[in-house]
Every structure is written in C-alpha cells, then in structure tokens.
C-alpha cells in the first residue's frame, strides 16, 4: 500500500468552503470529499487499527431502514461513545462534515440475513419486503402506529452538533424519503396495484409520511450546527424510475419541494440522493423541487462525468466513483480512475468526490482509503 494521506492527524475542515464550492460561488484548488453512508465494517478497522480507538457496537440491523441508527435499546452512554467514534472518523478522514441519519419508528416488513462481507459475517444485512406492507387498506391506514415527533428523536443530532470539531458541520435528513417509506409501508407490489385501484390510499400514505418528514426537517433546521439537508429517496433502478414519472410528480415530489423550501428559507442547501435512472424527473428536481445537488451515480446508468456536463451549471454533482469499481478493482487501477473523474468534474466547481452510492460492507478498506488518498492529492 502507498504511504496514505489518511487518516489525517490535524485536518482543517471548512464547511463554509465546501458549501461555497458546491454552490459554484468558488472553485476550490482541490475537490472536496463527500460520502452518504459508510458501513461499520469499513469504519471499524480504520477506527481501531489506524486511529487507535475502541470500537463501540450498537444494535444490529433488523429493519430495512435505521439499523445501526436504532438507538432505543441502547443506554445513552453507549450511544454517545458510538457518536464520538462517528465524529472522529469523519474528521480524521478529511471530510468537512459528519453525515448521519435516523428514521422515525415506521415499522414495516424486512428480510434479514447474515452479512457475507469478509470480516462482517457475524452481522446482519436487511432489505425491503417487496410484496405487501402493513398498510393494505383504509383500516390498516387508520390503525397504523404513526409516530409523534418529540425532542427525544434528536438526541444524536444535538450530541453531534455540540461536539463538532471547529470548522465542521452536520449533514442529516430523515432516514428514508417519502417514496421509500410509502413503498415500504404499502409494499412495492401493492403500491403499484393501488396506484391503479386505490389512488386515494396512495395519496393518504404519501401525505402522512410527507407531513412527518417535513415536521422532522423543521426540528433539524433548528440545530445551529446543521449545514445541509442531504435527503435520500431512491426513485429509480438500472433502466428507469420505479414507478411512472407522472406518479412521482403527483405524490412525492411536492413533499420534496416543501422540504427544500424550508431548508432554503433557513439558509441551507437541499441535496438529494436518489439511486438508479432518474433522468425522466431531473428537470422536475432541478426546476420545481429546486434541489441544490444530486448524489448517487453508477457508470452503468449515468456516469457522474456525463451528469456534470448536463447539470453542472445548475446543481452540484456528488460522489461518482462507481461502487462496482470500488469493490473489485485493484488499488492502482482505482487510483487512475479516481484521478480521471476528478479531472473531468472539477472545472467550475460544484463537484465533490466520493463513492457513487455509499460505502457498503463489501468495499475493501484499502480501496476506500485509496480513493480518499487520491482525492486529497
């Protein structure tokens, strides 16, 4: 392994510089770095072996969204120690922000299996049940245990803001967007059927989830340390959107627009992570929702280099190093690819380098570190 620039002993984070670069106000000498989620399996060895910290274990995944962010079962002491590790990781790896997210309790079906990633075999993976969710009809909708938002839901956000190193900010959102939670609560297949058979129920679920997330964002935006809402809502897969663009515009984008509006009113940007092929709704996202940045790019769907050419004069493009390459390529090939992406996307600013999607458990630690090392050149 090359002598790596990460972890950095005394980094100089500057969240203002990051935000200025993403808005196009300035073009930085070096592209800033961004990440959406980083799996414990990658964080753990870096924190233990390279930063000499003691790893703190939290609840394992038994739900499709939340997982390690499910704090209810832990004592506050464990949560705080876990958060200290999160802050130390993002700080020493050279980021200008800490990003984390938590979902309100919105129970739905999930499938759980043991992880197969090397070194993570004693942990779980969880993914969405596709057929039916807990809300199949109006009675289910009325009986569903819809959560009430309270101060308690923001312990981890407040803790991070109170302990941010100088120059850093917090990026957060409600874990899972309006579409994702609606799809979980109804089940993807059932949602598709109800778009035809019972659109009123689809609207009611979307509006209930949308209202909750909007209120959640209002709480987040009261936090002085919050630098941006960086919301996830996966609208697409490899070849198209998961439901028709028309239905996305009708049921879900109005809620993103409201969340972007309150974010902008408080002086913060609204970045969107959305997987898959979503070019059919990109003009809506930019011109109507008014997102400030887009995250999640796959070379097999739309490389970030192409997205920068198409949208780079209106929004920032975030990430873009293909996860398949991060997972499988040798360090030298990966390094050359990272450099190529940086050189292509950096002119004019509005670009931050990182994984195309997130850092899942199966990314080799060496490859993650190689990407950061090249980004820091």
Buried (B, 14 or more C-beta within 10 A) or exposed (E): EEEBBBBBEEBEBBBBBBBBBBBBEEBBEEBBBBBBBBBBBBBBEBBEEBBEBEEBEBBBBEBBBBBBBBBEEBEEEBBBBBBBBBBBBBBBBBBBBBBBBBBBEBBBBBEEEEBEBEEBEEBBBBEBBBEBBBBBEEEBBEEBEBBEBEEEBBBBBBBBBEBBBEBBBBBBBBBBBBBBBBBBBBBBBBBBBBBEEBEEBBBBBBBBBBBBBBBBBEBBBEBEBBBBBBBBBBBBEEEBBBBEBEBBBBBBBBBBBBBBBBBBEBEBBBBBBBBBBBBBBBEBBBEBBBBBBBBBBBBEBBBBBBBBEEBBEBBBBBBBBBBEBBBBBEBEEBBEBBBEBBEBBBEEBBBBBBBBBBBBBBBBBBBBBBBBBBBBE
